[in-house]
Amino acid sequence: MVTILALAAALLYGTADFLGGVASRRASVVAVLALTVPAGAVVMLLVALLGQVPALGGLLGHGGLGSPTSVGNWSAVGWAAASGVCGAAGLVAFYAGFATAPISVVAPVAALVSAVLPVGVAIAGGERPAATVIAGGLICLVAIVLVSAQPADHGDARGGGIRLVTSGRLRALGYGAAAGAGFGLFFIFLKNAGQSGVLWPVAISRSAGTVVAFGIALATRTRLPWGRGGITAIALISGAIDAAANVCYVLATRVGLFGLAVVITSLYPGMTVLLARVLLGERMRWLQRAGLLLAAAGVVLMTV
């Protein structure tokens, strides 16, 4: 069950990232974030409120896992809010890295750190997966890096010499590590918040992220693309899908090993790459193809 839910989360996260990326090609990243994050918050708040209605609450149940509509104690609220802030901060570092440093370094480093950090916490917390799960997890970690690989930024090699190349790579490592840490903490904190419920912790997390997104938009005086219907619609759909991914991820952490859920969920770049290939006609590099094959092999090993 954990594999199915985590794979669903990965597919949804990857789809949301693809749609967000499409919208970001037509508007600023800050403007897109200021639409996607609140959209997810609104969807989750509505679903959580509907869950409080006795006639509908039963439809949202998931036998044996406690009440999905529970808000939890103040500790759970704090974990949920912290996850939203960390997730938004990770996105800021991620896109800032894309804008100022080689993408070919930022993306794989962020993907690796965001997976390794929660796995380390899971192992420190006493999780001891089987040998096949460990082997599959290691294969998936390699797959995450390969799938996230981007074409090298040839601008680094022109007229700058070794110093500029080294400086750019170090800056990319910093942005990638910061983004990965933000995403990794998001996974950890949201998992902790989800111990007392599902819908309300996700709604609170998205609401906290909304405050950060709006704060950045106000600080940078970014105008939202309200008059450009296509961009707005894509961004809002992306936010709603991302919220659904959050729910699947929290459910995955509740029914199985946390480390296993995180590693499988972190395969989301593969879905983004596939959608870009199918819908936009973008070419897949051989590293990305190899990463997808390794990801499939890793998932199979972890479910044996």
C-alpha positions, 0 to 999 in steps of 0.5 A, spaced: 500 500 500 505 504 501 508 503 494 502 505 491 500 511 495 508 514 494 507 512 487 501 516 486 504 522 490 510 522 485 506 522 479 502 528 482 508 532 484 511 531 477 505 533 474 504 539 478 511 541 477 510 540 469 504 545 469 508 550 474 514 550 469 509 551 463 506 557 467 513 559 469 515 560 461 509 565 460 510 569 467 515 570 473 516 564 477 514 568 483 507 570 480 506 563 479 508 561 486 503 566 488 497 562 485 499 555 485 500 555 493 494 558 495 490 554 490 492 548 493 491 551 500 483 553 498 482 546 495 485 543 502 481 547 506 474 546 502 476 538 503 477 539 510 471 543 512 467 538 508 470 532 512 467 535 518 460 534 515 457 528 518 454 525 512 461 526 508 466 525 513 465 517 512 466 518 505 473 520 507 475 515 512 481 510 510 479 504 515 484 503 521 488 510 520 484 514 525 480 520 522 483 523 516 479 530 518 482 531 525 486 537 526 490 534 531 494 538 537 498 544 537 504 540 536 501 537 529 499 544 527 506 547 528 509 541 524 504 542 519 506 550 519 513 549 519 512 544 513 509 549 509 514 554 510 520 550 509 517 547 502 516 554 500 523 556 502 526 550 498 522 552 492 525 559 492 532 557 493 531 552 487 528 557 482 533 562 485 539 557 483 536 556 476 536 563 475 543 564 477 547 557 477 548 551 472 541 547 472 545 541 471 548 541 478 542 545 482 537 540 480 540 533 481 543 536 488 536 538 490 533 531 488 539 527 492 539 532 498 531 532 499 531 524 499 537 523 503 535 527 509 529 524 510 531 517 509 537 519 514 532 521 519 528 515 518 534 510 520 536 514 526 529 513 528 529 506 528 527 504 521 530 497 519 528 495 512 529 489 509 536 488 504 532 488 498 528 495 500 535 498 502 538 495 495 532 498 491 532 505 495 539 506 493 538 504 486 532 509 486 537 514 489 541 514 483 535 514 479 533 520 482 539 524 480 539 521 473 532 523 472 533 530 475 540 531 470 539 537 466 543 539 460 550 543 462 550 550 462 555 552 456 555 559 458 560 557 464 565 555 459 565 561 455 570 567 456 570 565 464 576 561 465 576 556 471 575 561 476 568 562 473 566 555 472 568 553 479 565 559 482 558 557 478 559 550 480 560 552 488 554 557 487 550 551 484 551 546 490 549 551 495 543 553 492 541 545 490 543 543 497 539 549 500 533 547 496 534 540 497 534 541 505 528 545 504 524 540 501 527 534 505 525 538 512 518 539 508 517 531 507 519 530 515 515 535 518 509 534 514 510 526 516 510 528 523 504 533 522 500 527 519 500 522 525 494 526 527 490 526 521 491 528 513 486 533 511 487 539 516 495 538 516 496 538 509 491 544 509 495 548 514 501 546 511 499 549 504 496 555 508 503 557 511 506 556 504 501 561 502 503 566 507 510 565 504 509 566 497 504 572 498 510 575 502 515 574 497 510 577 491 509 583 495 516 584 497 518 583 490 512 587 487 510 582 483 504 583 479 499 576 478 497 575 471 490 575 473 488 578 466 492 572 462 487 566 463 491 561 460 497 562 465 492 563 471 488 556 470 494 552 469 497 555 475 491 554 479 490 546 476 498 545 478 496 548 485 490 543 486 494 537 484 500 538 488 495 539 494 493 532 492 500 529 492 501 532 499 495 528 501 497 521 498 504 522 501 502 523 508 497 517 507 503 513 504 507 515 511 502 512 515 501 506 512 508 504 511 516 505 512 517 513 512 524 512 508 521 507 503 515 512 502 520 518 501 524 515 496 519 513 492 515 519 492 522 523 490 522 519 484 517 525 481 522 528 476 521 522 472 513 524 471 515 531 469 520 529 464 515 524 461 510 529 460 515 534 457 517 529 452 510 527 450 506 534 451 512 538 449 516 534 444 522 535 449 528 530 448 530 526 453 537 525 455 540 518 455 542 519 463 534 521 464 532 514 460 537 510 464 534 514 470 527 512 469 529 504 468 533 504 474 527 507 478 523 502 475 528 496 477 528 500 484 521 500 485 520 493 484 526 491 488 523 495 494 516 491 493 519 484 493 
